[in-house]
């Protein structure tokens, strides 16, 4: 890598760097928002089965080996 860098001028290296690394379209944002609401909805739905911290962390001691 050092040999390639030494041959290219510094201005060329700086110009090739993109100004925006991430570009999301409207569809991408919609998918992220739908996923977020789905995860939150599942959390609220399953919340009624968890009464204490022990239920949450130890799965109500109902895990099989």
Backbone bond lengths (Angstrom), bond angles and torsions (degrees), N, CA, C in turn:
res aa  C-N    CA-C-N  psi(-1)  N-CA   C-N-CA  omega(-1)  CA-C   N-CA-C  phi
1 X - - - 1.455 - - 1.517 110.51 -
2 X 1.303 117.15 -33.19 1.447 120.43 -177.30 1.525 110.90 -66.67
3 X 1.322 118.40 -36.28 1.457 121.27 179.67 1.521 111.23 -67.26
4 X 1.322 118.37 -37.50 1.463 121.66 179.53 1.523 110.22 -69.19
5 X 1.310 117.09 -41.19 1.461 121.63 -179.21 1.517 111.01 -65.59
6 X 1.291 117.68 -36.27 1.459 121.15 -178.28 1.522 111.29 -67.73
7 X 1.321 119.58 -27.57 1.458 122.61 -177.34 1.530 112.22 -83.42
8 X 1.315 119.15 -27.24 1.456 121.88 -177.39 1.522 111.18 -91.13
9 X 1.319 117.72 138.69 1.467 119.00 176.26 1.535 110.70 -68.90
10 X 1.299 115.82 152.27 1.466 122.15 -177.02 1.534 111.63 -61.70
11 X 1.323 118.63 -37.66 1.467 120.70 -178.93 1.520 111.49 -63.98
12 X 1.344 118.24 -34.64 1.457 121.41 178.09 1.524 110.94 -68.64
13 X 1.319 117.83 -38.32 1.456 121.36 177.76 1.520 111.36 -65.24
14 X 1.316 118.06 -39.32 1.456 121.56 -178.27 1.533 111.38 -73.24
15 X 1.315 118.44 -32.53 1.455 121.27 -179.65 1.520 112.24 -72.44
16 X 1.314 118.29 -28.87 1.451 120.65 -176.17 1.524 112.54 -78.48
17 X 1.326 118.70 -11.27 1.464 121.22 179.24 1.528 109.32 -74.19
18 X 1.345 117.82 129.82 1.466 119.87 -179.97 1.524 111.31 -69.17
19 X 1.319 115.82 146.59 1.462 119.15 -179.97 1.526 111.11 -80.35
20 X 1.362 117.52 -32.00 1.463 121.60 176.71 1.514 108.12 -121.32
21 X 1.311 116.11 123.83 1.458 119.84 -177.78 1.523 111.83 -82.49
22 X 1.335 117.79 -32.90 1.456 121.59 -176.96 1.522 108.79 -122.72
23 X 1.318 114.88 131.14 1.456 120.00 176.88 1.529 107.47 -130.01
24 X 1.325 116.59 112.03 1.461 121.48 -178.05 1.518 109.88 -106.72
25 X 1.312 115.43 134.89 1.464 119.70 175.80 1.524 109.21 -87.92
26 X 1.315 116.42 177.71 1.465 121.17 179.81 1.521 112.35 -63.60
27 X 1.335 116.32 -36.23 1.467 120.44 178.98 1.530 110.50 -65.35
28 X 1.331 116.84 -41.30 1.467 120.48 178.76 1.525 111.06 -61.05
29 X 1.314 116.23 -45.18 1.463 120.47 -179.49 1.526 110.41 -65.26
30 X 1.335 117.28 -39.03 1.466 120.75 178.57 1.522 111.12 -62.73
31 X 1.326 117.48 -41.15 1.465 120.97 178.33 1.515 110.96 -64.10
32 X 1.327 117.55 -42.20 1.460 121.15 179.14 1.526 110.43 -63.52
33 X 1.329 117.54 -43.17 1.470 121.53 -179.75 1.526 110.61 -65.69
34 X 1.345 117.50 -43.79 1.462 120.32 177.63 1.521 111.81 -61.82
35 X 1.328 117.05 -41.10 1.458 120.77 177.81 1.523 110.82 -62.38
36 X 1.337 116.37 -43.52 1.454 121.77 179.65 1.531 110.68 -59.19
37 X 1.329 116.82 -47.88 1.461 120.18 -179.69 1.528 112.00 -68.20
38 X 1.324 118.15 -33.35 1.467 120.89 177.11 1.522 110.97 -65.04
39 X 1.329 116.86 -43.29 1.467 120.34 179.70 1.527 110.49 -66.27
40 X 1.329 117.11 -43.03 1.467 120.57 177.69 1.536 109.94 -63.18
41 X 1.325 118.08 -41.70 1.467 121.63 178.60 1.514 112.50 -62.56
42 X 1.327 117.20 -43.14 1.468 120.70 177.34 1.526 109.97 -63.08
43 X 1.318 116.65 -39.28 1.461 120.53 178.24 1.516 112.60 -61.44
44 X 1.336 116.40 -44.97 1.462 119.50 178.77 1.529 111.73 -68.77
45 X 1.326 116.88 -34.35 1.465 120.21 178.19 1.526 110.88 -65.58
46 X 1.316 117.21 -42.54 1.469 121.05 -177.82 1.526 112.95 -82.97
47 X 1.322 116.45 -8.87 1.462 121.31 -179.13 1.534 111.70 -61.56
48 X 1.313 117.98 -32.02 1.469 120.47 -177.00 1.531 112.70 -68.34
49 X 1.327 117.84 -19.41 1.464 120.70 179.79 1.523 112.47 -87.25
50 X 1.313 117.28 -9.66 1.458 122.04 -178.32 1.526 108.66 -110.59
51 X 1.327 115.86 113.04 1.467 119.78 -177.31 1.528 112.72 -99.25
52 X 1.339 117.23 -35.40 1.471 121.01 -177.08 1.523 109.55 -127.70
53 X 1.324 114.87 172.55 1.458 120.40 175.53 1.514 111.65 -64.90
54 X 1.327 116.78 -32.18 1.467 120.48 177.74 1.525 110.63 -65.14
55 X 1.324 117.33 -39.49 1.459 120.37 175.96 1.534 110.88 -59.84
56 X 1.313 115.81 -40.67 1.457 120.39 -178.11 1.521 111.92 -69.29
57 X 1.338 116.61 -51.21 1.464 120.16 -173.60 1.527 113.42 -79.78
58 X 1.315 117.90 -29.13 1.462 120.26 -177.33 1.528 112.45 -111.21
59 X 1.298 118.36 9.92 1.461 124.21 179.68 1.514 111.36 54.20
60 X 1.322 117.57 37.45 1.449 121.81 178.23 1.522 112.80 64.39
61 X 1.312 116.63 19.94 1.478 124.01 -177.95 1.531 111.55 54.29
62 X 1.324 115.81 36.91 1.461 120.49 179.84 1.515 112.90 -113.37
63 X 1.313 118.36 19.72 1.464 121.92 178.79 1.509 109.87 -85.14
64 X 1.310 117.10 134.02 1.463 120.29 176.77 1.517 109.47 -89.67
65 X 1.330 115.26 154.82 1.467 119.99 -177.83 1.504 112.50 -84.36
